[in-house]
Amino acid sequence: MSIPSAAIAPYRRKAWKPLVADNDGSLSASKFSGMPWLKQNEDWPQCQNCGKPMQLFVQLNLDELPEALEGEFGHGLLQMFYCTGQEPLCEVECEAFFPFAKSVLTRVVQAGGDAHSIEIPAIENLFPPKHITGWEEIDDCPNGEEGEALGLELEESEWEALSEEGFPQSGDKLAGWPHWVQGVEYPNCPLCGERMRLLFQLDSDDHVPYMFGDVGCGHITQCKHHKNQLAFGWACG
């Protein structure tokens, strides 16, 4: 059945799917895996639990996002490193599915000054680099739980139709509505306590060959007021 456009229109958001090439790109490029931008004399980020180098999952150049998002998420390079070590299994020991786990580093760095390209350390099952070359704009809508909490009143059959149409969109994406595998789980900003908002969705086995639990989906969230406050969490069925 068709979705009542007048009812859903205020809740539609734009999101962007990454377009990639199978190469690394420059140090400041948006990318999955590969060589991140690091400050002069900075060591490769290590897991606070096991002390081993973490995988770079994604780097986003916030100054080269789609025009509609210009300045929305701040400036600089967003980087997310995640420990995929198996001995110990830091993902489990540190409960990396919860935001602010010590086996995850999510940060924004400013690329001013000199950078240096060091050799990527020996990381087991190192992901191949993928350079984000552009963005495909898509429409997105919330799921039933989130939509109803915001005041969107639809019949159950209409929510089912939205779900069948693929909303909220799964897969890796920039902005839009989170594809929640379980319930709505936004973290709160450690500084102001306000609920953080979706910046980037990182899904299992999309552009990064990694599965979060049992086909889980992860979300990088950001405080709208304190843009250096970032978190990553995931959930699975």
N, C-alpha and C positions, 0 to 999 in steps of 0.2 A: 504494500500500500504506500501511497505518497505521504510525505511528512508535511504537516501544516507549516508552510514557510513563514507565515506571520509569527507563529509561536516560537519557532526555533531561531529565527533571524538574529535576535539580540545576543544569542549565545554562540553563534558561529564565530570561529576564529580562523585566521590564516596560519598555516604551518608550512614548513619547507623541508623537503626531502633532499639529502645530499646527493650530488652527482660526483662520481669519483673516477680517477684514473689509477692504474696500477703502478704508481711510482710515489716517491717520497715528497717531492716538492721542496720549496725553500725552507729554511729554518723557521720562518715566521708564518708559513702557510697553514691553512686549516687542513687537518689530516687525521687519519686513523693510524695509530702506531707510527713507526718511523723515528726520525731524529727530532726531538723537541728543541725549542729555543731555550738555551740555558745561559745564565750569566757567566761572565768570565770567572774562571776558577771554581765554578759550581760543580759539585759532584752529581752524578745521576741519582735521582731520588730513591731512597731505600725505605723498605717496609719498617715501621716502628716495632713490629713484633718479631720478625725473623732476621732483620738486618740485611736482607738480600735486595737487589735492585728490582723495582716494580715495573710492570709493563705500562707503557704509554697506551692508553685506550683511545683518547681523543685529544686533539688540540684544535681550538677554534680561535681564529683571528677575529676578535669582536669588532674591529674596525673595517672588516671586509664582509660583513653580513648583508643580506638583502636590504635594499634601500628603506623598506618599510620598517625595519628594525634599527635604523641608524641611531646609535646612542642608547637604545633601550636597555641593553645589558651592560653598559659601561664601555670601557676601552681597554685595550691590551690583548693578551693571549690567555684564554682559558685553557688550562691543562688538567687532565684527570689521569692519574697513575693508580694502578690497582694491582695488588699482590696476587699472583696466580700460583704461588708456591704450593707444593704438595707436601713437603716435609720440612717444617710442620704445615698443616693445612690452615693457613692464616685466614682464609675466607670464613672458616667455621670458628676457629679459635677467637677471632676478633668480631664475629657476628657482623660481617661486612654488608649484610643485607640491611642493617640499620644505618641511618645517617651518622656521620662523624666517626666512623670506625678508624682505628689507628693503622689498619692495613690499606687505607685508601688516602690519597692526597688529591684534593680538588682545590685549585687555586687560580688566581689571575696574576700574571706577571706583566710588567711593562717592558717592552722590547727596546727601550732607549739604550744607547751606549753599545758597547761591543758584546757580541755573543761569541761563543766558541762551540765548535763541533767536535765532540769527543767520540771515541769509539763506543758504539752501543755495547753495553756489557753482555756477558753470557747469560741469557735468560732462557730457561727451558721453554720450548714450544713458542719461540718468539713469533709474534704476529707479522705478516707481511704488511708493508706500508701501503696506504691508499690515500692519495692526494685528493682533497675535496676541491673540485674545479668549478662548481656552481651549485645552484639550488633550484629545485622545482617547487613552485608554489602549489599548495593543495588547500582544500577546505577541511575543517575539523569541527567536531561537535563533542560535547561531554557525554559520559555514560549516564545511566539512569540515576545512580546514587548521587553523583555530583550535581547533575542537572536539577534533580528534585530539591537538593539542599539549597540551591541557588534560586529556587522559585519557579523552575520550568515545569509546568503541569502538562503532561502528555498521557494518553492512554497507554496501557501496558503493550498493546499491539503496536503503537507508534514507537515506543522505546525499542521493541523487538525489531522493527523495520530499520531504525537507525543502526542497530547493532549489525543487522544483516548487510547493510550498506558499507560496513567497515568503520563505523565511528565508535569511539575515537580511533584515529588511525594508529595501527601498530607499526613496528619497524623503527629504524633510526629516523629522528626528525628534530627539527629546530622549532621551538615554541609550539603553539597549539595547545591541545588538551592532553593530559597524561592518559595513556592506555593502562589503566589499573588492572592488574591480574587478580588482586584481592580487593580490599576496600581502599577508600581514599586515604592516603598516607602522606600528606604534605608535612615536612618538618617545620619547626619554628626557628626564626633567627635567634642565635645565641645572644645578640646584643639588644634587640628591641622586643623580642618575643612575637613579632608578627609572622603570620604564615608566609612561608617562602613560595615562590612561583616557579613553574616549569621553565627551564632554559633549554635543555636538550634531553631527548629521550634516547636511550641506548638499549636496544633490544638484543635478545640472544641470537647469535649466529646470523646477524645481518651483515654489516661491514666489518665487524670484528669477530673472528672465529672463536667465540667463547660463549658458553651457556651459563646463565645465572640460575643455579639450582636446576629445577625441572622446567626448562623453557620459560625462565623468568624474564622480566622486563625491568630495566633500571631507569632512574631519572636523576639528572643533575638539576638541582633547584638553587635559586638565588633569592636573597632578600632584595626587595625592590628599593629599599632605602639605603642599605649597606651592601653595595654591590661586590665587595670582596668577601662577603659571607656566602659560602657555597656549601652544598652538601650533595652526597650521592647515596642513594638507597635503592634496593630492588626487592621484588617479591615474585614468588612463583606459585603455581597452583598446587 
